[in-house]
Amino acid sequence: MNRFDAVVIGAGAAGLFCAAQASQRGLKVLLIDHAAKLAEKIRISGGGRCNFTNRDAGPANFLSDNPHFARSALARYSSADFIALVQKHRIAFHEKHKGQLFCDDSADQIIQMLLRECEAGGVTRWQPCTVNEVDRADDGGWQLQTDRGPVQAPQLVIATGGLPVPKIGASDFGLRLAERFGHRLVAPRHALVPLTFAAADWAPFVPLAGIALPVEIRCGAPAVGKKTRGSGEVSFHEDLLFTHRGLSGPAVLQISSFWRPGQPLRLNLLPGVDLLALLLKAKQQSRRQLGNELGSLLTQRLADTWLAIQGLDGSQAMPQVPDAQLRQLATSLQDWQLMPAGTEGWHKAEVMAGGVDTKDLSSQTMASKRQPGLYFIGEVVDVTGWLGGYNFQWAWASAFACAEALAEAAQDRAAA
């Protein structure tokens, strides 16, 4: 029988960091992962350069059925703490946009950093290795049956991630285990994912595929009276990308975490501009055609296609365009309302929203309130960050809080 102080299942961002931190606090740690390749989600993130945190990460950048749950862990291990670790390992990085930090070279630098941190603590790593059974041991701890033999430990950490990107090994292992041992789940759903539309509805917009532009995107109803959890309008100012099947880009990925089926989106394709005023002024002062006038504010392809969709003649000289048509055009571009049919699914989702219900976990330690010695960290928990490094920061912060708790529990057992 292989015996350890703690077993961590899942060698992604949260699992690697938790194992490293716990081992460096003196624990004998086993890290298990079923995938042949290590930390593939880190490797493919940020276009291969890993958006490893966000300078501005805070509780407001996360969504959960309990929006305050992440506050404790994020305060105890901040983005500045992880940045300091990256600097300690002499990994060059840069800020790309709105606090988003990326490696100058490769995401593999973060993986190698985490491995070195594990090695510093003497972590035992079994990979690939499948966990076939998890049960309570006779001594009240945990007993695992694995491809490499049986394992016992007083403490078990589930860091198995969520459901996105099944081709790199994502599974529902952590969710199934949580339910089996009496934990509630918040229904998993796609997050940070492109949105799709019914083919017939989207057909007029297919010619716009490949066009990107900054927009304001909104969903949800404006709050009226007393605001309840999850109510109210959410908006982002980010770039939008037209695709053959729908909409993508940072703006849509951000809003997708909040969008629910049957809920419309509202888009302003020219944020910060009083388009109607500009068009009415151009009518008085310009002799250009409507299409060219609009093309000076958007790309010409977008302007021409949009006018055709609205049934407007782009060849009209501005002085001849009726005011009603200019109002129609301004409204269509600055309050475009549309109804997504769905998302691109788990194979395109960057993260999972929902997961293990935080009501069943301690926000200070990530420990289960239902099963002593059991912990859940990272994406498997119902805490989901915005696009831009926030989800990695949750992985680091929840793993750190858990590692501290593992060490404290080990000390209490030794003293008993």
C-alpha positions in Angstrom: 0.0 0.0 0.0 1.4 3.4 -1.0 0.8 6.0 1.7 1.0 9.7 1.4 0.0 12.8 3.5 -2.2 14.0 0.6 -3.2 12.9 -2.9 -4.0 15.5 -5.6 -6.0 14.2 -8.5 -5.6 16.4 -11.6 -2.2 17.8 -12.8 -3.4 21.0 -14.4 -2.8 24.6 -13.1 -4.5 24.2 -9.7 -3.3 20.6 -9.1 0.3 21.3 -9.9 0.4 24.5 -7.8 -1.4 22.9 -4.8 0.9 19.8 -4.9 4.0 22.1 -5.0 2.8 24.4 -2.2 1.8 21.5 0.1 5.0 19.5 -0.5 7.1 22.6 0.3 5.3 22.8 3.6 6.6 19.3 4.5 3.8 17.0 3.2 4.4 13.8 1.3 2.3 14.5 -1.8 1.2 12.3 -4.7 -0.1 14.0 -7.8 -2.1 11.9 -10.3 -3.4 12.6 -13.8 -5.0 10.3 -16.4 -3.7 12.3 -19.4 -0.4 11.3 -21.1 0.5 15.0 -21.7 1.1 17.3 -18.8 -1.0 20.5 -18.3 -2.2 20.7 -21.9 -4.7 23.4 -21.0 -1.9 25.6 -19.8 0.1 24.8 -23.0 -2.7 25.9 -25.4 -3.8 28.9 -23.4 -3.3 32.5 -24.6 -2.4 31.4 -28.1 0.5 29.3 -26.7 1.8 32.0 -24.5 -0.4 31.5 -21.4 -2.3 34.5 -20.0 -1.2 33.3 -16.6 -2.9 36.0 -14.5 -4.4 39.5 -14.5 -2.9 42.4 -12.6 -6.3 43.6 -11.6 -7.9 40.3 -10.5 -10.4 40.7 -7.7 -13.8 39.3 -6.6 -15.7 41.5 -9.0 -14.1 39.6 -11.9 -15.7 36.2 -11.0 -19.2 34.8 -11.2 -20.7 32.1 -9.0 -24.0 31.4 -7.3 -22.1 32.7 -4.3 -20.3 35.8 -5.6 -18.4 36.3 -2.3 -16.9 32.8 -2.1 -13.7 33.7 -4.0 -12.9 36.7 -1.9 -10.9 35.0 0.8 -8.7 32.9 -1.4 -8.0 35.8 -3.9 -7.1 38.1 -1.0 -4.6 35.5 0.5 -2.9 34.8 -2.8 -3.1 37.7 -5.2 -1.9 38.2 -8.8 1.1 40.1 -7.3 2.1 37.0 -5.5 2.0 34.8 -8.6 3.8 37.5 -10.6 6.6 37.5 -7.9 6.9 33.7 -8.5 7.1 34.1 -12.2 9.8 36.8 -11.7 11.7 34.5 -9.3 11.9 31.9 -12.1 13.1 34.7 -14.5 10.3 34.2 -17.0 9.9 37.3 -19.2 6.3 38.5 -19.6 4.3 41.4 -20.9 0.9 43.1 -20.4 -1.2 42.8 -23.5 -4.5 44.4 -22.7 -6.4 45.4 -19.6 -4.0 43.8 -17.1 -3.6 40.6 -19.0 -0.1 39.1 -18.5 1.4 36.7 -21.1 4.8 34.9 -21.3 7.1 36.6 -23.9 8.2 33.2 -25.1 5.9 30.1 -24.4 3.3 28.7 -22.1 5.7 25.8 -21.5 7.7 28.2 -19.3 4.8 28.2 -16.8 4.5 24.4 -16.9 8.2 24.0 -16.3 8.1 26.5 -13.4 5.3 24.5 -11.8 7.3 21.3 -12.3 10.4 22.8 -10.7 8.2 23.9 -7.7 6.9 20.4 -7.4 10.4 19.0 -7.6 11.5 21.4 -4.9 9.0 19.8 -2.5 9.6 16.2 -3.6 6.2 15.6 -5.1 5.6 12.1 -6.5 3.9 12.3 -9.9 2.0 9.4 -11.5 1.1 10.2 -15.1 -0.6 8.8 -17.0 -2.5 7.0 -14.3 -6.2 6.3 -14.0 -8.0 6.4 -10.7 -10.5 3.6 -10.8 -12.1 3.8 -7.4 -12.2 6.3 -4.5 -13.5 5.2 -1.1 -13.2 5.9 2.6 -10.4 4.1 4.3 -10.9 2.2 7.6 -8.9 4.9 9.4 -11.3 7.7 8.1 -8.9 8.8 5.4 -9.1 8.0 1.7 -8.3 4.9 -0.3 -7.7 5.0 -4.1 -7.4 2.1 -6.5 -5.3 3.2 -9.4 -3.5 1.7 -12.4 -0.3 1.8 -10.4 -1.7 0.2 -7.3 -3.6 1.2 -4.2 -3.0 4.4 -2.4 -4.0 5.7 1.1 -4.0 9.3 2.4 -5.8 11.2 5.1 -6.4 14.1 2.6 -7.7 14.1 -1.0 -7.7 17.1 -3.3 -9.9 17.1 -6.5 -8.3 19.4 -9.1 -9.7 17.7 -12.2 -10.9 20.9 -14.0 -14.1 21.2 -16.0 -15.7 19.9 -19.2 -14.2 22.2 -21.9 -11.8 20.9 -24.6 -12.5 17.1 -24.4 -9.8 16.4 -26.9 -7.1 17.2 -24.3 -8.7 14.9 -21.7 -11.3 17.0 -19.9 -13.8 14.8 -18.1 -16.6 15.0 -15.5 -14.6 12.9 -13.0 -14.6 15.6 -10.3 -18.3 16.3 -10.7 -19.2 12.7 -10.4 -17.0 12.2 -7.4 -18.5 15.3 -5.7 -22.1 14.0 -6.2 -21.2 10.5 -5.1 -20.0 11.9 -1.7 -23.0 14.1 -1.2 -22.1 17.5 -2.7 -24.6 19.6 -4.6 -23.7 20.8 -8.1 -24.5 24.0 -9.9 -25.4 22.9 -13.4 -22.3 23.0 -15.6 -22.6 25.3 -18.7 -20.3 26.6 -21.4 -18.4 29.8 -20.6 -16.0 32.0 -22.6 -17.4 30.4 -25.7 -18.5 31.7 -29.2 -22.2 32.1 -29.8 -24.1 30.6 -32.7 -27.3 31.5 -34.5 -29.9 29.7 -36.6 -28.5 29.2 -40.1 -31.5 31.0 -41.8 -31.3 34.0 -39.4 -27.5 34.3 -39.8 -27.4 33.9 -43.6 -27.4 37.7 -44.3 -24.4 38.2 -41.9 -22.2 35.4 -43.3 -20.5 37.8 -45.7 -19.2 39.6 -42.6 -17.1 36.6 -41.4 -13.6 37.7 -40.4 -14.5 41.3 -39.6 -13.5 42.5 -36.2 -14.3 45.7 -34.4 -14.7 47.2 -30.9 -18.2 47.1 -29.6 -20.3 47.4 -26.5 -22.2 44.1 -25.8 -25.0 43.7 -23.2 -27.3 41.0 -22.0 -29.8 40.8 -19.1 -32.5 43.2 -18.2 -31.7 46.6 -16.7 -32.2 46.4 -12.9 -35.5 47.8 -11.7 -36.2 48.1 -8.0 -34.6 45.6 -5.7 -31.8 43.7 -7.5 -31.7 39.9 -6.9 -28.7 37.6 -7.3 -28.0 37.1 -11.0 -30.3 39.8 -12.1 -29.5 43.1 -13.9 -27.8 44.0 -17.1 -24.1 43.0 -17.8 -22.0 44.8 -20.4 -18.5 44.7 -21.8 -16.5 46.9 -24.1 -14.3 44.6 -26.1 -13.6 43.4 -29.7 -16.2 41.5 -31.6 -15.5 39.0 -34.4 -18.0 37.9 -37.0 -17.8 34.2 -37.9 -19.6 32.0 -40.5 -21.8 30.5 -37.7 -22.2 33.5 -35.4 -20.2 35.8 -33.2 -16.9 35.4 -31.4 -14.0 37.6 -30.1 -13.4 38.8 -26.6 -16.7 40.7 -26.3 -18.8 37.6 -27.0 -16.6 35.3 -25.0 -17.1 37.6 -22.0 -20.8 37.9 -22.4 -21.3 34.2 -23.0 -20.5 33.4 -19.3 -23.6 35.5 -18.4 -25.9 34.7 -21.3 -28.7 32.2 -20.9 -30.7 30.4 -23.7 -33.7 32.5 -24.7 -32.0 35.7 -23.7 -31.3 38.4 -26.4 -28.1 40.3 -26.8 -27.8 44.0 -27.5 -24.8 45.4 -29.4 -23.5 48.8 -30.2 -21.2 48.5 -33.1 -20.1 52.2 -32.8 -19.7 52.7 -29.0 -18.9 56.3 -27.9 -20.3 57.8 -31.1 -23.6 59.7 -31.6 -24.1 58.1 -35.0 -27.5 59.7 -35.8 -26.0 63.2 -35.1 -23.0 62.4 -37.4 -25.3 61.2 -40.2 -27.6 64.2 -39.9 -24.6 66.5 -39.9 -23.2 64.7 -43.0 -26.6 65.1 -44.7 -26.2 68.9 -44.4 -22.5 69.1 -45.2 -21.4 66.1 -47.3 -22.2 65.2 -50.9 -20.8 61.7 -50.6 -22.8 58.6 -51.0 -24.4 57.0 -47.9 -22.3 53.9 -48.4 -19.0 55.9 -48.5 -20.1 58.0 -45.5 -20.8 54.9 -43.4 -17.6 53.3 -44.7 -15.6 56.1 -43.2 -16.9 55.0 -39.7 -16.8 51.3 -40.3 -15.0 49.1 -42.8 -16.4 49.5 -46.3 -17.3 45.8 -46.4 -19.2 46.0 -43.2 -20.9 49.3 -44.3 -22.0 47.9 -47.7 -23.2 44.6 -46.2 -25.1 46.3 -43.4 -26.9 48.7 -45.7 -28.0 45.7 -47.9 -29.3 43.9 -44.8 -31.3 47.0 -43.9 -32.6 47.4 -47.4 -31.0 50.8 -47.8 -29.5 52.2 -51.0 -25.8 52.9 -50.3 -25.5 54.9 -53.6 -27.8 57.6 -52.4 -26.1 61.0 -52.0 -26.3 62.1 -48.4 -28.5 65.2 -49.0 -31.2 62.9 -50.6 -31.3 60.3 -47.7 -34.6 60.7 -45.7 -34.1 61.3 -42.0 -36.2 58.3 -41.2 -33.7 56.1 -43.0 -30.8 57.6 -41.1 -32.6 56.9 -37.8 -33.2 53.4 -38.9 -29.6 52.9 -39.8 -28.3 54.5 -36.5 -30.6 52.3 -34.4 -29.7 49.1 -36.3 -26.0 49.7 -35.6 -26.2 51.1 -32.1 -29.0 49.0 -30.7 -28.7 45.7 -32.6 -30.8 43.1 -30.9 -30.4 39.5 -31.7 -31.2 36.1 -30.3 -28.4 33.4 -30.1 -29.5 29.9 -30.8 -26.7 28.4 -28.7 -22.9 28.1 -28.3 -20.1 26.4 -30.1 -20.1 23.8 -27.2 -17.5 22.2 -25.0 -14.9 21.8 -27.8 -14.7 25.6 -28.1 -15.5 26.7 -24.5 -12.4 28.0 -22.6 -13.9 27.2 -19.2 -16.8 25.7 -17.4 -19.3 27.7 -15.4 -21.0 26.0 -12.6 -19.6 23.0 -10.8 -19.3 22.0 -7.1 -21.7 24.2 -5.1 -19.7 26.5 -2.9 -22.3 26.1 -0.2 -20.7 22.8 0.5 -17.1 24.1 0.7 -15.1 26.4 3.1 -14.0 29.6 1.4 -11.0 29.7 3.6 -9.7 26.2 3.0 -11.6 24.8 0.0 -12.4 21.8 2.3 -15.7 20.0 1.9 -18.2 20.6 4.7 -19.7 17.2 4.0 -16.6 14.9 3.9 -13.6 15.5 6.2 -10.3 15.5 4.4 -11.8 16.2 1.0 -11.0 19.4 -1.0 -12.0 20.9 -4.3 -10.0 23.5 -6.2 -9.8 25.3 -9.5 -12.4 25.0 -12.3 -14.3 22.1 -10.8 -15.7 24.6 -8.2 -18.5 27.0 -9.1 -16.3 30.0 -9.5 -15.7 31.3 -13.1 -13.5 34.2 -14.0 -13.8 36.7 -16.8 -11.6 36.3 -20.0 -8.1 37.6 -19.4 -6.1 35.5 -16.9 -8.7 35.5 -14.2 -9.4 31.8 -14.3 -5.7 31.0 -13.9 -5.6 33.4 -10.9 -8.5 31.4 -9.3 -6.5 28.2 -9.9 -3.4 29.6 -8.1 -5.4 31.2 -5.3 -7.7 28.2 -4.5 -4.7 25.9 -4.7 -2.7 28.0 -2.3 -5.6 28.2 0.2 -6.0 24.4 0.0 -2.2 23.8 0.4 -2.1 25.9 3.6 -5.1 23.9 5.0 -3.5 20.6 4.1 -0.4 21.6 6.0 -2.3 22.8 9.0 -4.4 19.6 9.2 -1.2 17.5 9.0 0.3 19.4 11.9 -2.9 18.9 13.9 -2.7 15.1 13.2 0.9 15.0 14.2 0.2 16.9 17.5 -2.8 14.7 18.4 
